[in-house]
């Protein structure tokens, strides 16, 4: 994820890439490269996007 990315959109795509097909696909995302400028915001966005 680059510093100028839409963080909410990027997080939604990352979560979908990881959990799509419940992780039973070898091509599922396992690692994410995130620029330092976004890293401090990531936990808050993940928390806000969680499903109850």
Rosetta constraint file for C-alpha pairs under 8 A:
AtomPair CA 1 CA 5 HARMONIC 6.45 0.50
AtomPair CA 1 CA 7 HARMONIC 7.88 0.50
AtomPair CA 1 CA 10 HARMONIC 6.96 0.50
AtomPair CA 1 CA 32 HARMONIC 7.53 0.50
AtomPair CA 1 CA 33 HARMONIC 6.05 0.50
AtomPair CA 1 CA 34 HARMONIC 4.54 0.50
AtomPair CA 1 CA 35 HARMONIC 6.14 0.50
AtomPair CA 1 CA 38 HARMONIC 7.66 0.50
AtomPair CA 2 CA 34 HARMONIC 6.38 0.50
AtomPair CA 2 CA 35 HARMONIC 5.50 0.50
AtomPair CA 2 CA 38 HARMONIC 7.49 0.50
AtomPair CA 3 CA 35 HARMONIC 5.96 0.50
AtomPair CA 3 CA 36 HARMONIC 7.74 0.50
AtomPair CA 3 CA 37 HARMONIC 5.71 0.50
AtomPair CA 3 CA 38 HARMONIC 5.79 0.50
AtomPair CA 5 CA 10 HARMONIC 6.98 0.50
AtomPair CA 6 CA 10 HARMONIC 6.09 0.50
AtomPair CA 7 CA 11 HARMONIC 5.99 0.50
AtomPair CA 7 CA 38 HARMONIC 7.58 0.50
AtomPair CA 7 CA 42 HARMONIC 7.71 0.50
AtomPair CA 7 CA 45 HARMONIC 7.58 0.50
AtomPair CA 8 CA 12 HARMONIC 6.21 0.50
AtomPair CA 8 CA 45 HARMONIC 6.49 0.50
AtomPair CA 9 CA 13 HARMONIC 6.24 0.50
AtomPair CA 10 CA 14 HARMONIC 6.09 0.50
AtomPair CA 11 CA 15 HARMONIC 6.06 0.50
AtomPair CA 11 CA 42 HARMONIC 7.97 0.50
AtomPair CA 11 CA 45 HARMONIC 7.53 0.50
AtomPair CA 11 CA 46 HARMONIC 7.04 0.50
AtomPair CA 12 CA 16 HARMONIC 6.11 0.50
AtomPair CA 12 CA 49 HARMONIC 7.92 0.50
AtomPair CA 13 CA 17 HARMONIC 6.00 0.50
AtomPair CA 14 CA 18 HARMONIC 6.23 0.50
AtomPair CA 14 CA 29 HARMONIC 7.33 0.50
AtomPair CA 14 CA 32 HARMONIC 7.83 0.50
AtomPair CA 15 CA 19 HARMONIC 6.10 0.50
AtomPair CA 16 CA 20 HARMONIC 5.37 0.50
AtomPair CA 17 CA 28 HARMONIC 5.87 0.50
AtomPair CA 17 CA 29 HARMONIC 5.45 0.50
AtomPair CA 18 CA 22 HARMONIC 7.90 0.50
AtomPair CA 18 CA 23 HARMONIC 6.30 0.50
AtomPair CA 18 CA 28 HARMONIC 5.24 0.50
AtomPair CA 18 CA 29 HARMONIC 4.76 0.50
AtomPair CA 18 CA 30 HARMONIC 6.57 0.50
AtomPair CA 19 CA 23 HARMONIC 5.23 0.50
AtomPair CA 19 CA 28 HARMONIC 7.41 0.50
AtomPair CA 20 CA 28 HARMONIC 7.29 0.50
AtomPair CA 21 CA 25 HARMONIC 6.70 0.50
AtomPair CA 23 CA 28 HARMONIC 6.06 0.50
AtomPair CA 24 CA 28 HARMONIC 7.66 0.50
AtomPair CA 34 CA 38 HARMONIC 6.65 0.50
AtomPair CA 34 CA 39 HARMONIC 6.31 0.50
AtomPair CA 35 CA 39 HARMONIC 6.44 0.50
AtomPair CA 36 CA 40 HARMONIC 7.34 0.50
AtomPair CA 38 CA 42 HARMONIC 6.29 0.50
AtomPair CA 39 CA 43 HARMONIC 7.90 0.50
AtomPair CA 41 CA 45 HARMONIC 6.46 0.50
AtomPair CA 42 CA 46 HARMONIC 6.12 0.50
AtomPair CA 43 CA 47 HARMONIC 6.09 0.50
AtomPair CA 44 CA 48 HARMONIC 6.15 0.50
AtomPair CA 45 CA 49 HARMONIC 6.14 0.50
AtomPair CA 46 CA 50 HARMONIC 6.24 0.50
